[in-house]
Amino acid sequence: MKKFLVASAVMGMLVFLPMAANAECNCPCAQQKGEINVSASAEKEIAPDTVQISIQVVTTDTKSMQKAALQNKEISDKIYTALKAMINPANNDFIKTSNYNATPVYVYNNNKKNLDKYQVSNSIQLRTKNIDKIGAIIDKATGLGATEVNDLNFSVSNYESQCDDLIAQAAQKARTKANILAKNSVATILGVKSISASCSSSANNNARVYMRTMKLMAVGANADTSVEETYSPISAGSVKLNATVDASYYAK
């Protein structure tokens, strides 16, 4: 009886092992001879349709923080009202306060800390799709008392969809490269092992710092005063998008 049970167990193992081996051989991963790794990219330059700037209003008073704050509010309200009329909220344009700071300013003399003045700063962020108006917007802000205009940034509003298109192009290029490699290596692509994609943008412009100069020219003591204003041009340039796909394929 014991011999019969042992023999049966052995036969069971003999039957099971070939089945397991066959199951393993039917797995595509086990049949692979290697892999093909490729990288491909796609890029294009497009004109930006959105611009964002930071407008700074700084006021000071030597005796009162309240006076500095009131003066800042008066200037900022005028700028806010004027610029709000120059943008279009329907295009997701906006103007908002991004940072407000009020602080006393001290100076040191002979290792002694002395109050110099009270300073209030208000940073206004503006974004608009009316790129052609950016010069006029900056002009208006500085004319109303803005002390600094910076962080001029041009961008593309449909960035995600533009990147998706480029990634699709890069992915197709990667597959084409893999097929060429497989064909010329007498191999067959079995499937994708791994794939990753990235997309980035870089501004390709020379947007210069906004400069405003005013020349007062008087001819004679009682002559009329004329004002000549010149502005440096602001060029939106272009935005360069680049998508990269890294792919690895099973091959045999």
The 8 nearest C-alpha neighbors of each residue, nearest first, counted from 0:
[[1, 3, 2, 4, 5, 6, 7, 8],
 [0, 2, 4, 3, 5, 6, 7, 8],
 [1, 3, 5, 0, 4, 6, 7, 8],
 [2, 4, 6, 0, 1, 5, 7, 8],
 [5, 3, 7, 1, 6, 2, 8, 0],
 [6, 4, 8, 2, 7, 3, 9, 1],
 [5, 7, 9, 3, 8, 4, 2, 10],
 [8, 6, 4, 10, 5, 9, 3, 11],
 [9, 7, 11, 5, 6, 10, 4, 12],
 [8, 10, 6, 12, 11, 7, 13, 5],
 [9, 11, 13, 7, 12, 8, 6, 14],
 [10, 12, 8, 14, 9, 13, 7, 15],
 [13, 11, 15, 9, 14, 10, 16, 8],
 [12, 14, 10, 11, 15, 16, 9, 17],
 [13, 15, 11, 12, 16, 17, 10, 18],
 [16, 14, 12, 18, 13, 17, 11, 19],
 [15, 17, 19, 18, 13, 14, 12, 20],
 [16, 18, 20, 19, 15, 21, 14, 13],
 [19, 17, 21, 15, 16, 20, 22, 14],
 [20, 18, 22, 16, 21, 17, 15, 23],
 [19, 21, 17, 23, 18, 22, 16, 24],
 [22, 20, 18, 24, 23, 19, 17, 25],
 [23, 21, 19, 25, 20, 24, 18, 26],
 [24, 22, 20, 21, 25, 26, 19, 29],
 [23, 25, 21, 26, 22, 29, 20, 30],
 [24, 26, 22, 23, 21, 27, 29, 30],
 [25, 27, 28, 24, 29, 23, 30, 22],
 [28, 26, 30, 29, 25, 31, 189, 24],
 [29, 27, 26, 30, 31, 249, 189, 25],
 [30, 28, 27, 26, 31, 24, 23, 25],
 [31, 29, 27, 28, 32, 26, 24, 251],
 [32, 30, 251, 28, 33, 29, 250, 249],
 [31, 33, 251, 250, 30, 34, 249, 29],
 [34, 32, 250, 31, 251, 249, 35, 248],
 [33, 35, 249, 250, 248, 36, 247, 32],
 [34, 36, 248, 247, 249, 177, 250, 37],
 [37, 35, 247, 246, 248, 34, 38, 177],
 [38, 36, 246, 173, 245, 177, 247, 35],
 [37, 39, 245, 244, 173, 246, 40, 36],
 [40, 38, 173, 169, 244, 243, 172, 245],
 [39, 41, 243, 169, 242, 244, 42, 38],
 [42, 40, 169, 242, 165, 241, 168, 243],
 [43, 41, 241, 240, 242, 165, 40, 44],
 [42, 44, 240, 239, 45, 241, 41, 165],
 [43, 45, 239, 238, 237, 240, 46, 42],
 [46, 44, 238, 237, 47, 239, 43, 240],
 [45, 47, 237, 238, 48, 236, 44, 155],
 [48, 46, 155, 154, 49, 237, 153, 238],
 [47, 49, 155, 128, 154, 46, 156, 130],
 [50, 48, 128, 154, 127, 153, 47, 155],
 [49, 51, 153, 152, 127, 126, 130, 154],
 [52, 50, 126, 152, 125, 151, 153, 127],
 [53, 51, 151, 150, 125, 124, 149, 152],
 [52, 54, 124, 149, 150, 123, 148, 125],
 [53, 55, 148, 123, 122, 147, 124, 52],
 [56, 54, 122, 147, 146, 145, 121, 148],
 [55, 57, 145, 121, 146, 120, 122, 58],
 [56, 58, 120, 119, 146, 55, 121, 71],
 [59, 57, 119, 67, 71, 118, 120, 70],
 [60, 58, 118, 67, 117, 119, 116, 61],
 [59, 61, 67, 117, 62, 116, 63, 66],
 [60, 62, 116, 117, 63, 115, 59, 64],
 [61, 63, 60, 116, 64, 117, 66, 115],
 [64, 62, 65, 66, 60, 61, 117, 67],
 [65, 63, 67, 117, 66, 68, 60, 62],
 [64, 66, 68, 63, 67, 69, 70, 60],
 [67, 65, 69, 63, 68, 64, 70, 60],
 [66, 68, 59, 64, 60, 70, 65, 69],
 [69, 67, 65, 71, 66, 70, 119, 72],
 [70, 68, 72, 66, 71, 67, 65, 73],
 [69, 71, 73, 67, 68, 72, 66, 74],
 [72, 70, 68, 74, 69, 73, 58, 75],
 [71, 73, 75, 69, 70, 74, 76, 68],
 [72, 74, 70, 76, 71, 75, 69, 77],
 [73, 75, 77, 71, 72, 76, 144, 78],
 [74, 76, 72, 78, 77, 73, 71, 79],
 [77, 75, 79, 73, 78, 74, 72, 80],
 [76, 78, 80, 74, 75, 79, 81, 73],
 [79, 77, 75, 81, 76, 80, 140, 82],
 [78, 80, 76, 82, 77, 81, 83, 75],
 [81, 79, 77, 83, 78, 82, 76, 84],
 [80, 82, 78, 84, 83, 79, 77, 85],
 [83, 81, 85, 84, 79, 80, 78, 136],
 [82, 84, 80, 85, 81, 86, 79, 94],
 [83, 85, 82, 81, 86, 80, 87, 79],
 [86, 84, 82, 83, 81, 87, 136, 132],
 [87, 85, 83, 84, 92, 127, 88, 82],
 [86, 88, 89, 92, 90, 85, 91, 127],
 [89, 87, 92, 91, 90, 93, 86, 127],
 [88, 90, 87, 91, 92, 86, 93, 128],
 [91, 89, 88, 92, 87, 128, 127, 86],
 [92, 90, 88, 89, 93, 87, 127, 128],
 [93, 91, 127, 88, 126, 90, 87, 86],
 [94, 92, 126, 125, 88, 91, 95, 127],
 [93, 95, 125, 124, 126, 83, 123, 92],
 [96, 94, 124, 123, 97, 93, 125, 79],
 [95, 97, 123, 98, 122, 124, 121, 94],
 [98, 96, 122, 123, 124, 95, 99, 121],
 [97, 99, 122, 96, 121, 100, 123, 120],
 [100, 98, 121, 120, 122, 101, 97, 96],
 [99, 101, 120, 119, 121, 102, 98, 118],
 [102, 100, 119, 118, 120, 99, 103, 117],
 [101, 103, 118, 117, 104, 119, 100, 64],
 [104, 102, 117, 116, 118, 105, 114, 101],
 [105, 103, 116, 115, 117, 114, 102, 118],
 [106, 104, 114, 115, 113, 112, 103, 107],
 [107, 105, 113, 112, 115, 114, 108, 104],
 [106, 108, 112, 111, 110, 113, 109, 105],
 [107, 109, 111, 110, 106, 112, 113, 105],
 [108, 110, 111, 107, 112, 106, 113, 105],
 [111, 109, 108, 107, 112, 106, 113, 105],
 [110, 112, 108, 107, 109, 113, 106, 105],
 [113, 111, 107, 106, 105, 110, 108, 114],
 [114, 112, 106, 105, 107, 115, 111, 108],
 [113, 115, 105, 116, 104, 106, 112, 103],
 [114, 116, 105, 104, 106, 113, 61, 117],
 [117, 115, 61, 104, 60, 103, 114, 118],
 [116, 118, 103, 64, 60, 59, 104, 61],
 [117, 119, 59, 102, 101, 58, 103, 116],
 [118, 120, 101, 58, 100, 57, 68, 67],
 [121, 119, 57, 100, 56, 99, 101, 58],
 [120, 122, 99, 56, 55, 98, 123, 57],
 [123, 121, 55, 98, 97, 54, 96, 99],
 [124, 122, 96, 54, 95, 53, 97, 55],
 [123, 125, 53, 95, 94, 52, 97, 96],
 [126, 124, 94, 52, 51, 93, 53, 123],
 [127, 125, 51, 92, 93, 50, 94, 52],
 [126, 128, 92, 129, 50, 49, 86, 51],
 [127, 129, 49, 130, 48, 50, 92, 90],
 [128, 130, 127, 131, 132, 86, 133, 49],
 [131, 129, 132, 133, 128, 50, 49, 48],
 [130, 132, 129, 133, 134, 135, 128, 235],
 [133, 131, 135, 130, 129, 134, 136, 85],
 [132, 134, 136, 130, 135, 131, 137, 129],
 [135, 133, 137, 136, 132, 138, 233, 131],
 [134, 136, 138, 132, 133, 137, 139, 131],
 [137, 135, 133, 139, 138, 134, 132, 140],
 [136, 138, 140, 134, 139, 135, 141, 133],
 [139, 137, 135, 141, 136, 140, 142, 134],
 [138, 140, 142, 136, 137, 141, 135, 143],
 [141, 139, 137, 143, 142, 145, 138, 78],
 [142, 140, 145, 144, 143, 138, 139, 137],
 [141, 143, 139, 140, 144, 138, 145, 137],
 [144, 142, 140, 141, 145, 78, 139, 74],
 [143, 145, 141, 142, 74, 146, 140, 56],
 [146, 144, 141, 56, 140, 147, 55, 143],
 [145, 147, 56, 55, 144, 57, 141, 148],
 [148, 146, 55, 145, 54, 149, 56, 141],
 [149, 147, 54, 53, 55, 52, 146, 150],
 [148, 150, 53, 151, 52, 147, 54, 208],
 [151, 149, 52, 53, 152, 148, 51, 54],
 [150, 152, 52, 149, 51, 153, 50, 53],
 [151, 153, 51, 50, 150, 52, 154, 49],
 [154, 152, 50, 49, 47, 235, 51, 151],
 [153, 155, 47, 49, 50, 48, 156, 152],
 [156, 154, 47, 158, 48, 157, 49, 153],
 [155, 157, 158, 49, 154, 48, 47, 159],
 [158, 156, 159, 155, 160, 161, 162, 48],
 [157, 159, 161, 155, 156, 160, 162, 154],
 [160, 158, 162, 161, 157, 163, 156, 164],
 [159, 161, 163, 162, 157, 158, 164, 165],
 [160, 162, 158, 164, 159, 163, 157, 165],
 [163, 161, 165, 159, 160, 164, 198, 166],
 [162, 164, 160, 166, 165, 161, 159, 167],
 [165, 163, 167, 161, 162, 166, 160, 168],
 [164, 166, 168, 162, 167, 163, 41, 242],
 [165, 167, 169, 163, 168, 242, 164, 170],
 [166, 168, 170, 164, 165, 169, 163, 171],
 [169, 167, 165, 171, 166, 170, 172, 41],
 [168, 170, 40, 166, 172, 41, 39, 171],
 [171, 169, 173, 167, 172, 168, 244, 166],
 [172, 170, 174, 168, 173, 169, 175, 167],
 [173, 171, 169, 175, 170, 174, 39, 176],
 [172, 174, 170, 176, 39, 171, 175, 38],
 [175, 173, 177, 171, 176, 172, 178, 170],
 [176, 174, 172, 178, 177, 173, 171, 179],
 [175, 177, 173, 179, 174, 178, 172, 180],
 [176, 178, 174, 180, 175, 179, 181, 173],
 [179, 177, 181, 175, 180, 176, 182, 174],
 [180, 178, 176, 182, 177, 181, 183, 175],
 [179, 181, 177, 183, 178, 182, 184, 176],
 [180, 182, 186, 178, 184, 179, 183, 187],
 [183, 181, 179, 185, 184, 180, 178, 186],
 [182, 184, 180, 181, 185, 179, 186, 178],
 [183, 185, 181, 186, 182, 180, 179, 187],
 [186, 184, 182, 183, 181, 187, 180, 251],
 [187, 185, 181, 184, 251, 182, 250, 188],
 [186, 188, 250, 251, 181, 189, 185, 182],
 [189, 187, 250, 249, 190, 248, 181, 186],
 [190, 188, 249, 250, 187, 248, 191, 251],
 [191, 189, 249, 248, 188, 192, 250, 247],
 [190, 192, 248, 193, 249, 247, 189, 194],
 [191, 193, 248, 247, 249, 190, 194, 246],
 [194, 192, 247, 191, 246, 195, 248, 245],
 [193, 195, 246, 245, 247, 196, 192, 244],
 [196, 194, 245, 244, 246, 193, 197, 243],
 [195, 197, 244, 243, 245, 166, 194, 198],
 [198, 196, 243, 242, 244, 199, 195, 166],
 [197, 199, 242, 241, 162, 243, 196, 200],
 [200, 198, 241, 240, 242, 197, 201, 162],
 [201, 199, 240, 239, 241, 238, 202, 198],
 [200, 202, 239, 238, 203, 240, 199, 241],
 [203, 201, 238, 204, 239, 237, 200, 153],
 [202, 204, 237, 238, 236, 201, 239, 205],
 [205, 203, 236, 206, 202, 237, 235, 234],
 [204, 206, 207, 234, 236, 203, 235, 233],
 [207, 205, 234, 233, 204, 235, 208, 236],
 [206, 208, 205, 209, 233, 231, 232, 234],
 [209, 207, 210, 206, 149, 231, 233, 151],
 [208, 210, 231, 207, 211, 230, 148, 233],
 [211, 209, 231, 230, 208, 212, 229, 207],
 [210, 212, 230, 229, 213, 209, 228, 231],
 [213, 211, 229, 228, 214, 210, 230, 227],
 [212, 214, 228, 227, 215, 226, 211, 229],
 [215, 213, 227, 226, 216, 212, 228, 225],
 [216, 214, 226, 225, 213, 217, 224, 227],
 [215, 217, 225, 224, 214, 218, 226, 227],
 [218, 216, 224, 222, 219, 215, 223, 225],
 [217, 219, 222, 216, 220, 223, 221, 224],
 [220, 218, 222, 221, 217, 223, 216, 224],
 [219, 221, 222, 218, 217, 223, 224, 216],
 [220, 222, 219, 223, 218, 217, 224, 216],
 [223, 221, 219, 218, 220, 217, 224, 225],
 [222, 224, 225, 217, 221, 218, 219, 216],
 [225, 223, 217, 216, 222, 215, 226, 218],
 [226, 224, 216, 215, 223, 227, 217, 214],
 [227, 225, 215, 214, 228, 213, 224, 216],
 [226, 228, 214, 213, 225, 229, 215, 212],
 [229, 227, 213, 212, 226, 230, 214, 211],
 [230, 228, 212, 211, 227, 231, 213, 210],
 [231, 229, 211, 210, 232, 228, 212, 209],
 [230, 232, 210, 209, 233, 229, 207, 211],
 [233, 231, 230, 234, 207, 209, 134, 206],
 [232, 234, 206, 207, 231, 235, 134, 209],
 [233, 235, 206, 236, 232, 205, 204, 207],
 [234, 236, 204, 206, 237, 153, 233, 47],
 [237, 235, 204, 234, 203, 46, 205, 238],
 [238, 236, 46, 203, 45, 47, 204, 44],
 [237, 239, 202, 45, 203, 44, 201, 47],
 [238, 240, 44, 201, 200, 43, 202, 45],
 [241, 239, 200, 42, 43, 199, 44, 238],
 [240, 242, 42, 199, 198, 41, 200, 239],
 [241, 243, 198, 41, 40, 166, 197, 165],
 [244, 242, 40, 197, 196, 39, 169, 198],
 [243, 245, 196, 39, 38, 195, 169, 170],
 [246, 244, 38, 195, 194, 37, 196, 39],
 [247, 245, 194, 37, 193, 36, 38, 244],
 [246, 248, 36, 193, 192, 35, 191, 194],
 [249, 247, 191, 192, 35, 34, 190, 250],
 [248, 250, 34, 189, 190, 188, 192, 191],
 [251, 249, 188, 34, 189, 187, 33, 31],
 [250, 32, 31, 186, 187, 33, 188, 30]]
